[in-house]
Amino acid sequence: MKFTTYLRDGVPRLAALDGAHFVDLHDADARVPADLRAALKAGIDLPAAARAAIASQAARHSLTSVTLAPLVPEPGKIICLGLNYFDHAKEGGRDKPDYPWFFFRAASSLVAHGEEAWAPKASTKFDYEAELALVIGRTVPRHVKQADALQYVFGYTCFNDMSVRDFQKRTPQWTIGKNFDRSGGFGPVLVTADELAPGATSLRIQSRLNGQVMQDANTDDMIFNVAETIALLAEVLTLEPGDVIVMGTPAGVGQARTPPVWMKAGDTIDVEIEGVGLLSNPIAAEPV
């Protein structure tokens, strides 16, 4: 089953996809909250609700007729991994980490599919990072075993962890360079975990800048896989419905190229993951 989040009168609404069209789940059944995180926190069986909505006479809308929102507009937590692909760690001059390099993103940094990402006024070193993201569907018990971790994943989507490299390197922690406004591409489609291999393994992942392939890898190349990442996080904190984990990027980022490649106004950056979808963002100058 596939889901998306779109805007109606400026308010995010949860929808189930039916080919190139969608059904608003709250319109089809008022018991289903209109927000993905709220629906997950309420324990709604969203695949069942989606099947019922698609089978009903509820109105269909074309995806091309609406503006999309970030898939989870207000996640409780957005936890990202750095250096989680072998070749990316190597191109950055680092060894394989013994423990994930975790950092947080804020909801204010998110940008929807098709929406302009902002090349920041404060820097010219604006980079792309194609990433697989997952959305937690149920509260993860503390100290969950790795073998049990995947049952708490609701689904997977695309993410672009766009990074302002000079700000990222100003401090030992990367947070400041990872939280510029409109720098976290997120969506457009969430694919439920049952439609993919466990842990979303063996999926081709690419980024393309103005149509040119910049990153081309496979999710099998991750150092810490989805189950291990969830288990490690559960040693520390409670993962809740609607939390997002962003699983790191492969080699080929702009800063590692000779000469470096930086995104600028007028560019378009695409992230595509096999079986998951295509996330595209035009790049615009940050408004003065």
KEMI-21329 format. One record per residue (C-alpha): residue number from 1; chain; x, z, y. Coordinates in nm, 3 decimals, padded with zeros to 5 digits, m for minus. Each point is the difference from the previous one (the first is absolute). Layout:
<nodes>
+-----+-------+---------+---------+---------+
!  nr ! kette !      xx !      zz !      yy !
+-----+-------+---------+---------+---------+
! NUM !     A !       X !       Z !       Y !
...
+-----+-------+---------+---------+---------+
</nodes>
This chain:
<nodes>
+-----+-------+---------+---------+---------+
!  nr ! kette !      xx !      zz !      yy !
+-----+-------+---------+---------+---------+
!   1 !     A !  00.000 !  00.000 !  00.000 !
!   2 !     A !  00.118 ! m00.078 !  00.353 !
!   3 !     A ! m00.079 !  00.180 !  00.325 !
!   4 !     A !  00.073 ! m00.051 !  00.367 !
!   5 !     A ! m00.066 !  00.173 !  00.332 !
!   6 !     A ! m00.143 ! m00.191 !  00.294 !
!   7 !     A ! m00.117 !  00.086 !  00.350 !
!   8 !     A ! m00.364 !  00.010 !  00.107 !
!   9 !     A ! m00.046 !  00.086 !  00.367 !
!  10 !     A !  00.354 !  00.132 ! m00.004 !
!  11 !     A ! m00.064 !  00.239 ! m00.291 !
!  12 !     A !  00.172 ! m00.044 ! m00.340 !
!  13 !     A ! m00.234 ! m00.079 ! m00.290 !
!  14 !     A !  00.074 ! m00.008 ! m00.373 !
!  15 !     A ! m00.096 ! m00.315 ! m00.187 !
!  16 !     A !  00.021 ! m00.143 ! m00.352 !
!  17 !     A !  00.128 ! m00.354 ! m00.039 !
!  18 !     A ! m00.200 ! m00.268 ! m00.174 !
!  19 !     A !  00.223 ! m00.305 !  00.009 !
!  20 !     A !  00.043 ! m00.111 !  00.360 !
!  21 !     A ! m00.287 !  00.224 !  00.109 !
!  22 !     A ! m00.059 !  00.374 !  00.014 !
!  23 !     A ! m00.280 !  00.253 ! m00.021 !
!  24 !     A ! m00.005 !  00.307 !  00.222 !
!  25 !     A ! m00.026 !  00.290 ! m00.244 !
!  26 !     A ! m00.178 !  00.241 !  00.232 !
!  27 !     A ! m00.257 ! m00.266 !  00.085 !
!  28 !     A ! m00.058 ! m00.058 ! m00.371 !
!  29 !     A ! m00.022 !  00.373 ! m00.081 !
!  30 !     A ! m00.022 !  00.260 !  00.277 !
!  31 !     A !  00.147 !  00.261 ! m00.235 !
!  32 !     A !  00.338 ! m00.176 !  00.018 !
!  33 !     A !  00.200 !  00.108 !  00.308 !
!  34 !     A !  00.098 ! m00.287 !  00.226 !
!  35 !     A !  00.369 !  00.101 ! m00.006 !
!  36 !     A !  00.231 ! m00.044 ! m00.302 !
!  37 !     A !  00.170 !  00.338 !  00.035 !
!  38 !     A ! m00.334 !  00.178 !  00.044 !
!  39 !     A ! m00.145 ! m00.178 ! m00.302 !
!  40 !     A !  00.295 !  00.100 ! m00.217 !
!  41 !     A ! m00.012 !  00.361 !  00.122 !
!  42 !     A ! m00.372 !  00.009 ! m00.084 !
!  43 !     A !  00.076 ! m00.102 ! m00.358 !
!  44 !     A ! m00.202 ! m00.323 !  00.022 !
!  45 !     A !  00.046 ! m00.233 ! m00.297 !
!  46 !     A !  00.095 ! m00.290 !  00.222 !
!  47 !     A !  00.040 ! m00.267 ! m00.271 !
!  48 !     A ! m00.351 !  00.082 ! m00.125 !
!  49 !     A ! m00.135 ! m00.003 !  00.357 !
!  50 !     A !  00.170 ! m00.333 !  00.063 !
!  51 !     A ! m00.143 ! m00.157 ! m00.315 !
!  52 !     A ! m00.349 !  00.120 !  00.093 !
!  53 !     A !  00.036 ! m00.130 !  00.356 !
!  54 !     A !  00.120 ! m00.340 ! m00.114 !
!  55 !     A ! m00.287 ! m00.023 ! m00.252 !
!  56 !     A ! m00.255 !  00.096 !  00.268 !
!  57 !     A ! m00.162 ! m00.206 !  00.271 !
!  58 !     A !  00.216 !  00.165 !  00.267 !
!  59 !     A !  00.122 ! m00.234 !  00.273 !
!  60 !     A !  00.321 ! m00.195 ! m00.055 !
!  61 !     A !  00.246 ! m00.064 !  00.281 !
!  62 !     A !  00.294 ! m00.237 !  00.014 !
!  63 !     A !  00.342 !  00.162 !  00.028 !
!  64 !     A !  00.090 ! m00.256 !  00.264 !
!  65 !     A ! m00.289 !  00.115 !  00.221 !
!  66 !     A !  00.128 !  00.354 !  00.062 !
!  67 !     A !  00.301 !  00.189 !  00.130 !
!  68 !     A !  00.171 !  00.212 ! m00.261 !
!  69 !     A !  00.129 !  00.355 !  00.042 !
!  70 !     A !  00.289 !  00.174 ! m00.173 !
!  71 !     A ! m00.117 !  00.057 ! m00.355 !
!  72 !     A ! m00.010 !  00.379 !  00.041 !
!  73 !     A ! m00.035 !  00.038 !  00.378 !
!  74 !     A !  00.082 !  00.372 !  00.008 !
!  75 !     A !  00.197 !  00.101 ! m00.311 !
!  76 !     A !  00.063 !  00.370 ! m00.045 !
!  77 !     A !  00.362 ! m00.081 ! m00.077 !
!  78 !     A !  00.209 ! m00.318 !  00.000 !
!  79 !     A !  00.312 !  00.067 ! m00.206 !
!  80 !     A !  00.264 ! m00.272 ! m00.013 !
!  81 !     A !  00.309 ! m00.052 ! m00.214 !
!  82 !     A !  00.328 ! m00.137 !  00.130 !
!  83 !     A !  00.268 ! m00.172 ! m00.208 !
!  84 !     A ! m00.228 ! m00.030 ! m00.304 !
!  85 !     A !  00.123 ! m00.339 ! m00.124 !
!  86 !     A !  00.348 ! m00.029 ! m00.148 !
!  87 !     A !  00.102 ! m00.309 !  00.200 !
!  88 !     A ! m00.136 !  00.138 !  00.327 !
!  89 !     A !  00.202 !  00.319 ! m00.039 !
!  90 !     A !  00.307 ! m00.213 ! m00.071 !
!  91 !     A ! m00.050 ! m00.232 !  00.300 !
!  92 !     A ! m00.027 !  00.309 !  00.220 !
!  93 !     A !  00.338 !  00.121 ! m00.126 !
!  94 !     A ! m00.144 !  00.291 ! m00.196 !
!  95 !     A !  00.006 !  00.105 ! m00.363 !
!  96 !     A ! m00.313 !  00.051 ! m00.208 !
!  97 !     A ! m00.157 !  00.322 !  00.131 !
!  98 !     A ! m00.035 !  00.292 ! m00.238 !
!  99 !     A ! m00.326 !  00.099 !  00.167 !
! 100 !     A ! m00.242 ! m00.212 !  00.204 !
! 101 !     A !  00.063 ! m00.031 !  00.373 !
! 102 !     A ! m00.347 !  00.108 !  00.112 !
! 103 !     A ! m00.127 ! m00.034 !  00.355 !
! 104 !     A ! m00.343 !  00.011 !  00.163 !
! 105 !     A ! m00.195 ! m00.252 !  00.204 !
! 106 !     A ! m00.280 !  00.086 !  00.242 !
! 107 !     A ! m00.341 ! m00.165 ! m00.004 !
! 108 !     A !  00.059 ! m00.115 !  00.359 !
! 109 !     A !  00.271 ! m00.238 ! m00.127 !
! 110 !     A ! m00.236 ! m00.197 ! m00.225 !
! 111 !     A ! m00.108 ! m00.357 !  00.066 !
! 112 !     A ! m00.256 ! m00.206 ! m00.192 !
! 113 !     A !  00.038 ! m00.336 ! m00.168 !
! 114 !     A ! m00.026 ! m00.275 !  00.260 !
! 115 !     A !  00.055 !  00.242 !  00.287 !
! 116 !     A !  00.298 ! m00.036 !  00.232 !
! 117 !     A !  00.299 !  00.218 ! m00.078 !
! 118 !     A !  00.194 !  00.090 !  00.312 !
! 119 !     A !  00.363 ! m00.093 !  00.057 !
! 120 !     A !  00.094 !  00.315 !  00.192 !
! 121 !     A !  00.098 ! m00.002 !  00.364 !
! 122 !     A !  00.274 !  00.256 ! m00.071 !
! 123 !     A !  00.194 ! m00.207 ! m00.257 !
! 124 !     A !  00.073 ! m00.349 ! m00.128 !
! 125 !     A !  00.087 !  00.119 ! m00.351 !
! 126 !     A ! m00.343 ! m00.032 ! m00.160 !
! 127 !     A !  00.020 ! m00.050 ! m00.377 !
! 128 !     A ! m00.238 ! m00.071 ! m00.291 !
! 129 !     A ! m00.032 !  00.178 ! m00.336 !
! 130 !     A ! m00.233 ! m00.126 ! m00.273 !
! 131 !     A ! m00.136 !  00.294 ! m00.200 !
! 132 !     A ! m00.252 !  00.095 ! m00.265 !
! 133 !     A ! m00.229 !  00.285 !  00.107 !
! 134 !     A ! m00.238 !  00.213 ! m00.203 !
! 135 !     A ! m00.302 !  00.207 !  00.092 !
! 136 !     A ! m00.061 !  00.333 ! m00.173 !
! 137 !     A ! m00.353 !  00.024 ! m00.144 !
! 138 !     A ! m00.023 !  00.363 ! m00.114 !
! 139 !     A !  00.184 !  00.320 !  00.088 !
! 140 !     A !  00.326 !  00.008 ! m00.193 !
! 141 !     A !  00.069 !  00.337 ! m00.166 !
! 142 !     A !  00.321 !  00.163 !  00.110 !
! 143 !     A !  00.281 ! m00.058 ! m00.251 !
! 144 !     A ! m00.191 ! m00.277 ! m00.175 !
! 145 !     A !  00.193 ! m00.153 ! m00.287 !
! 146 !     A !  00.134 ! m00.349 !  00.051 !
! 147 !     A ! m00.190 ! m00.119 ! m00.307 !
! 148 !     A ! m00.327 !  00.104 !  00.165 !
! 149 !     A !  00.072 ! m00.108 !  00.357 !
! 150 !     A ! m00.144 ! m00.352 !  00.000 !
! 151 !     A ! m00.355 !  00.116 ! m00.068 !
! 152 !     A ! m00.017 !  00.123 !  00.361 !
! 153 !     A !  00.072 ! m00.342 !  00.153 !
! 154 !     A ! m00.314 ! m00.172 !  00.125 !
! 155 !     A !  00.159 ! m00.332 !  00.088 !
! 156 !     A !  00.278 ! m00.206 !  00.151 !
! 157 !     A !  00.046 ! m00.210 !  00.312 !
! 158 !     A !  00.264 ! m00.164 !  00.219 !
! 159 !     A !  00.199 !  00.173 !  00.271 !
! 160 !     A !  00.254 ! m00.120 !  00.257 !
! 161 !     A !  00.222 !  00.290 !  00.102 !
! 162 !     A !  00.115 ! m00.168 !  00.321 !
! 163 !     A !  00.298 !  00.189 !  00.137 !
! 164 !     A !  00.175 !  00.030 !  00.335 !
! 165 !     A !  00.353 !  00.023 ! m00.131 !
! 166 !     A !  00.194 !  00.136 !  00.296 !
! 167 !     A ! m00.252 !  00.282 !  00.042 !
! 168 !     A !  00.003 !  00.061 ! m00.376 !
! 169 !     A !  00.375 !  00.056 !  00.016 !
! 170 !     A ! m00.005 !  00.232 !  00.299 !
! 171 !     A ! m00.069 !  00.303 ! m00.221 !
! 172 !     A !  00.084 !  00.095 ! m00.361 !
! 173 !     A ! m00.373 ! m00.017 ! m00.079 !
! 174 !     A ! m00.170 ! m00.337 !  00.034 !
! 175 !     A ! m00.337 !  00.110 !  00.135 !
! 176 !     A !  00.039 ! m00.112 !  00.361 !
! 177 !     A !  00.085 ! m00.360 ! m00.094 !
! 178 !     A ! m00.290 ! m00.019 ! m00.243 !
! 179 !     A ! m00.285 !  00.110 !  00.226 !
! 180 !     A ! m00.019 ! m00.241 !  00.288 !
! 181 !     A ! m00.358 ! m00.099 !  00.080 !
! 182 !     A ! m00.130 ! m00.296 ! m00.201 !
! 183 !     A !  00.299 ! m00.011 ! m00.232 !
! 184 !     A ! m00.157 !  00.088 ! m00.337 !
! 185 !     A ! m00.186 ! m00.299 ! m00.144 !
! 186 !     A ! m00.255 !  00.126 ! m00.253 !
! 187 !     A ! m00.244 ! m00.199 ! m00.214 !
! 188 !     A ! m00.199 ! m00.213 ! m00.012 !
! 189 !     A ! m00.128 !  00.061 ! m00.353 !
! 190 !     A !  00.015 !  00.303 ! m00.227 !
! 191 !     A !  00.008 ! m00.095 ! m00.369 !
! 192 !     A ! m00.108 !  00.275 ! m00.237 !
! 193 !     A !  00.270 !  00.122 ! m00.234 !
! 194 !     A ! m00.182 ! m00.120 ! m00.313 !
! 195 !     A !  00.048 ! m00.362 !  00.107 !
! 196 !     A !  00.380 !  00.027 ! m00.008 !
! 197 !     A !  00.262 !  00.113 ! m00.248 !
! 198 !     A !  00.048 !  00.379 ! m00.001 !
! 199 !     A !  00.199 !  00.094 !  00.308 !
! 200 !     A ! m00.034 ! m00.356 !  00.138 !
! 201 !     A !  00.310 ! m00.108 ! m00.189 !
! 202 !     A !  00.128 ! m00.357 ! m00.043 !
! 203 !     A ! m00.147 ! m00.133 !  00.325 !
! 204 !     A !  00.182 ! m00.250 !  00.219 !
! 205 !     A !  00.038 !  00.123 !  00.358 !
! 206 !     A !  00.099 ! m00.220 !  00.294 !
! 207 !     A !  00.030 !  00.000 !  00.375 !
! 208 !     A ! m00.009 ! m00.325 !  00.196 !
! 209 !     A !  00.095 ! m00.031 !  00.366 !
! 210 !     A ! m00.154 ! m00.309 !  00.159 !
! 211 !     A ! m00.043 ! m00.137 ! m00.351 !
! 212 !     A !  00.361 !  00.058 ! m00.109 !
! 213 !     A !  00.049 !  00.228 ! m00.300 !
! 214 !     A !  00.207 !  00.301 !  00.106 !
! 215 !     A ! m00.059 !  00.241 ! m00.290 !
! 216 !     A ! m00.083 ! m00.098 ! m00.357 !
! 217 !     A !  00.007 !  00.268 ! m00.268 !
! 218 !     A ! m00.203 !  00.175 ! m00.268 !
! 219 !     A ! m00.154 !  00.347 ! m00.005 !
! 220 !     A !  00.192 !  00.063 ! m00.322 !
! 221 !     A !  00.310 !  00.026 !  00.220 !
! 222 !     A ! m00.114 !  00.328 !  00.158 !
! 223 !     A !  00.234 !  00.293 ! m00.059 !
! 224 !     A ! m00.279 !  00.259 ! m00.003 !
! 225 !     A ! m00.321 ! m00.138 ! m00.148 !
! 226 !     A ! m00.351 !  00.101 !  00.102 !
! 227 !     A ! m00.051 !  00.266 ! m00.268 !
! 228 !     A !  00.336 !  00.165 !  00.062 !
! 229 !     A ! m00.055 ! m00.006 !  00.377 !
! 230 !     A ! m00.338 !  00.172 ! m00.030 !
! 231 !     A !  00.144 !  00.264 ! m00.235 !
! 232 !     A !  00.290 !  00.070 !  00.237 !
! 233 !     A ! m00.232 !  00.034 !  00.299 !
! 234 !     A ! m00.232 !  00.229 ! m00.198 !
! 235 !     A !  00.290 !  00.245 ! m00.040 !
! 236 !     A ! m00.022 !  00.049 !  00.377 !
! 237 !     A ! m00.345 ! m00.072 !  00.139 !
! 238 !     A ! m00.361 ! m00.076 ! m00.085 !
! 239 !     A ! m00.088 ! m00.369 ! m00.004 !
! 240 !     A ! m00.363 ! m00.047 !  00.099 !
! 241 !     A ! m00.256 ! m00.281 ! m00.015 !
! 242 !     A !  00.079 ! m00.264 !  00.258 !
! 243 !     A !  00.370 !  00.087 !  00.026 !
! 244 !     A !  00.229 ! m00.303 !  00.001 !
! 245 !     A !  00.341 ! m00.042 ! m00.162 !
! 246 !     A !  00.215 ! m00.296 !  00.106 !
! 247 !     A !  00.249 ! m00.090 ! m00.270 !
! 248 !     A !  00.301 ! m00.146 !  00.181 !
! 249 !     A !  00.134 ! m00.349 !  00.063 !
! 250 !     A !  00.232 ! m00.239 ! m00.186 !
! 251 !     A !  00.313 ! m00.172 !  00.131 !
! 252 !     A ! m00.013 ! m00.268 !  00.268 !
! 253 !     A ! m00.092 !  00.198 !  00.311 !
! 254 !     A !  00.102 ! m00.141 !  00.334 !
! 255 !     A !  00.264 !  00.258 !  00.091 !
! 256 !     A !  00.202 ! m00.079 ! m00.315 !
! 257 !     A !  00.030 ! m00.372 !  00.075 !
! 258 !     A !  00.291 ! m00.176 !  00.171 !
! 259 !     A ! m00.090 ! m00.042 !  00.277 !
! 260 !     A ! m00.285 !  00.254 !  00.002 !
! 261 !     A ! m00.354 ! m00.137 !  00.019 !
! 262 !     A ! m00.235 !  00.187 !  00.232 !
! 263 !     A ! m00.371 ! m00.065 !  00.047 !
! 264 !     A ! m00.116 ! m00.105 !  00.344 !
! 265 !     A ! m00.317 ! m00.096 !  00.182 !
! 266 !     A ! m00.142 ! m00.323 ! m00.140 !
! 267 !     A !  00.114 !  00.067 ! m00.358 !
! 268 !     A ! m00.227 !  00.055 ! m00.299 !
! 269 !     A !  00.098 !  00.231 ! m00.285 !
! 270 !     A ! m00.170 ! m00.017 ! m00.340 !
! 271 !     A !  00.022 !  00.242 ! m00.291 !
! 272 !     A ! m00.134 ! m00.123 ! m00.332 !
! 273 !     A ! m00.019 !  00.192 ! m00.327 !
! 274 !     A ! m00.104 ! m00.173 ! m00.320 !
! 275 !     A ! m00.348 !  00.107 ! m00.107 !
! 276 !     A ! m00.044 !  00.216 !  00.310 !
! 277 !     A ! m00.031 ! m00.227 !  00.300 !
! 278 !     A !  00.147 ! m00.143 !  00.318 !
! 279 !     A !  00.056 !  00.205 !  00.317 !
! 280 !     A !  00.072 ! m00.203 !  00.313 !
! 281 !     A !  00.078 !  00.116 !  00.353 !
! 282 !     A !  00.085 ! m00.204 !  00.308 !
! 283 !     A !  00.265 !  00.160 !  00.219 !
! 284 !     A ! m00.076 !  00.052 !  00.369 !
! 285 !     A !  00.191 !  00.167 !  00.281 !
! 286 !     A ! m00.105 !  00.359 !  00.058 !
! 287 !     A ! m00.224 !  00.006 !  00.307 !
! 288 !     A !  00.177 !  00.130 !  00.306 !
+-----+-------+---------+---------+---------+
</nodes>
